[in-house]
Amino acid sequence: MRFDSFKRSRRPAEATDFLRRNDRLAALLPAAERIGALQADCAAALPAAFKLSEILACEEGQLLLSVPNAAVAAKLKQQLPRLQEALQQKGWQINNIRLRVQMMKSAQPLPLERRQLALPDSAVHSFDQLSKELEETAQNRPLIAALRAMVARRRPA
């Protein structure tokens, strides 16, 4: 059996499958599922705030959230009563929510907007005129060649 055909026949193992295979790790599965459900409920209550926030811990009615910077923490702090109320309505016993500022997963870089700059026809004509009127000296030859090449690229085909 070739390696690449073996590789295609296997399905990727999910994290829960991995945890279930080991007795010690299987004990973590309920806690992982609980934190995942709590994270989903938090994201449902405050979607914008939880794009960058994550749950660090939830023990004895204390919810500890990780935020990437002080600005996000300040905005989220204003919404904590609303979050606590929403979580309590979903059945979570949350008595206190604390925030911890710390670096987390990196945010996706914003796509760069590429702008195509276009010279007006009058500018292309002026550069064409300049390339014809410049004196042909050793110093001007590279400039004249560059102007002519630029005009040639900008002329309609």
C-alpha positions as CSV (number, residue, x, y, z in Angstrom):
1,M,0.0,0.0,0.0
2,R,1.4,3.4,-1.0
3,F,1.7,6.0,1.7
4,D,-0.4,8.6,-0.1
5,S,-3.3,6.3,-0.6
6,F,-3.1,5.4,3.1
7,K,-3.1,9.0,4.0
8,R,-6.2,9.7,1.9
9,S,-8.2,6.8,3.5
10,R,-7.8,8.1,7.1
11,R,-10.2,10.7,8.4
12,P,-8.7,13.4,10.6
13,A,-9.1,12.6,14.3
14,E,-11.2,15.1,16.3
15,A,-9.9,16.4,19.6
16,T,-12.7,14.6,21.4
17,D,-11.7,11.3,19.8
18,F,-8.1,11.8,21.0
19,L,-9.3,12.6,24.6
20,R,-11.6,9.5,24.7
21,R,-8.7,7.1,23.7
22,N,-6.7,7.8,26.9
23,D,-8.1,7.1,30.3
24,R,-6.4,10.1,32.0
25,L,-7.3,12.5,29.2
26,A,-10.8,11.3,29.0
27,A,-11.4,12.9,32.4
28,L,-10.8,16.3,30.7
29,L,-13.5,15.8,28.2
30,P,-16.4,17.0,30.4
31,A,-14.5,20.1,31.4
32,A,-13.5,20.8,27.8
33,E,-17.1,20.4,26.6
34,R,-18.3,22.7,29.5
35,I,-15.8,25.4,28.7
36,G,-16.7,25.1,25.0
37,A,-20.4,25.5,25.7
38,L,-19.7,28.4,28.0
39,Q,-17.6,30.1,25.4
40,A,-20.4,29.6,22.8
41,D,-23.0,31.1,25.2
42,C,-20.7,34.1,25.9
43,A,-20.2,34.6,22.2
44,A,-23.9,34.5,21.7
45,A,-24.5,37.1,24.4
46,L,-21.7,39.5,23.2
47,P,-20.6,38.5,19.7
48,A,-18.3,41.5,19.0
49,A,-16.5,41.2,22.4
50,F,-15.8,37.5,22.1
51,K,-14.1,37.7,18.7
52,L,-10.9,38.5,20.6
53,S,-11.8,37.2,24.1
54,E,-11.5,33.7,25.5
55,I,-12.4,31.9,28.7
56,L,-9.4,31.1,30.9
57,A,-11.2,29.4,33.8
58,C,-14.6,29.0,35.4
59,E,-14.5,27.7,38.9
60,E,-16.8,28.2,41.9
61,G,-18.9,30.8,40.2
62,Q,-15.9,32.9,39.1
63,L,-15.5,33.4,35.3
64,L,-12.0,34.5,34.2
65,L,-11.8,35.9,30.7
66,S,-8.7,36.7,28.7
67,V,-8.6,39.9,26.6
68,P,-5.9,41.0,24.2
69,N,-5.5,44.6,25.5
70,A,-6.7,47.3,27.9
71,A,-9.0,48.9,25.3
72,V,-10.9,45.7,24.8
73,A,-11.0,45.1,28.5
74,A,-12.5,48.6,29.1
75,K,-15.2,48.0,26.5
76,L,-16.0,44.5,27.8
77,K,-16.0,45.7,31.5
78,Q,-19.0,47.9,30.7
79,Q,-20.9,45.0,29.3
80,L,-20.1,42.5,32.1
81,P,-23.5,42.9,33.9
82,R,-25.3,42.1,30.7
83,L,-23.1,39.1,30.1
84,Q,-23.6,37.8,33.6
85,E,-27.3,38.1,33.3
86,A,-27.4,36.4,29.9
87,L,-25.3,33.5,31.3
88,Q,-27.5,33.2,34.3
89,Q,-30.6,33.0,32.1
90,K,-28.9,30.1,30.3
91,G,-28.4,28.3,33.6
92,W,-24.7,29.1,34.3
93,Q,-24.0,29.9,38.0
94,I,-21.7,32.9,37.4
95,N,-21.4,35.2,40.4
96,N,-18.3,37.2,39.3
97,I,-16.5,37.9,36.1
98,R,-12.9,39.0,36.0
99,L,-10.8,40.1,33.1
100,R,-7.1,39.4,32.5
101,V,-5.2,41.3,29.8
102,Q,-2.8,39.0,28.0
103,M,-1.6,38.2,24.6
104,M,-3.6,35.5,22.8
105,K,-4.1,34.2,19.4
106,S,-3.0,36.7,16.8
107,A,-5.7,38.5,15.0
108,Q,-6.0,37.9,11.3
109,P,-4.2,40.5,9.3
110,L,-6.4,42.8,7.3
111,P,-6.2,42.3,3.6
112,L,-4.3,45.0,1.9
113,E,-6.2,47.0,-0.5
114,R,-4.3,47.4,-3.7
115,R,-5.0,50.5,-5.6
116,Q,-4.1,50.8,-9.2
117,L,-2.8,54.3,-9.8
118,A,-3.6,55.7,-13.3
119,L,-2.1,58.7,-14.9
120,P,-4.4,60.9,-16.9
121,D,-3.9,61.0,-20.6
122,S,-2.7,64.6,-20.3
123,A,0.1,63.5,-18.0
124,V,1.2,60.7,-20.3
125,H,1.2,63.2,-23.2
126,S,3.3,65.6,-21.2
127,F,5.9,62.9,-20.3
128,D,6.0,61.9,-24.0
129,Q,6.7,65.5,-24.9
130,L,9.4,65.8,-22.2
131,S,11.1,62.6,-23.5
132,K,11.3,64.1,-27.0
133,E,12.4,67.6,-25.9
134,L,15.2,66.5,-23.4
135,E,18.7,66.9,-24.7
136,E,20.3,63.5,-25.5
137,T,23.2,63.7,-23.0
138,A,24.8,60.8,-21.0
139,Q,23.0,62.1,-17.9
140,N,19.6,62.3,-19.6
141,R,19.7,59.0,-21.5
142,P,18.4,56.9,-18.5
143,L,15.7,59.4,-17.8
144,I,14.6,59.6,-21.5
145,A,14.6,55.7,-21.6
146,A,12.4,55.5,-18.5
147,L,10.0,58.2,-19.7
148,R,9.6,56.4,-23.1
149,A,9.1,53.0,-21.4
150,M,6.5,54.5,-19.1
151,V,4.7,56.2,-22.0
152,A,4.7,53.0,-24.0
153,R,3.1,51.0,-21.1
154,R,0.4,53.7,-20.7
155,R,-0.6,54.1,-24.3
156,P,-3.7,52.2,-25.3
157,A,-3.0,49.1,-27.4
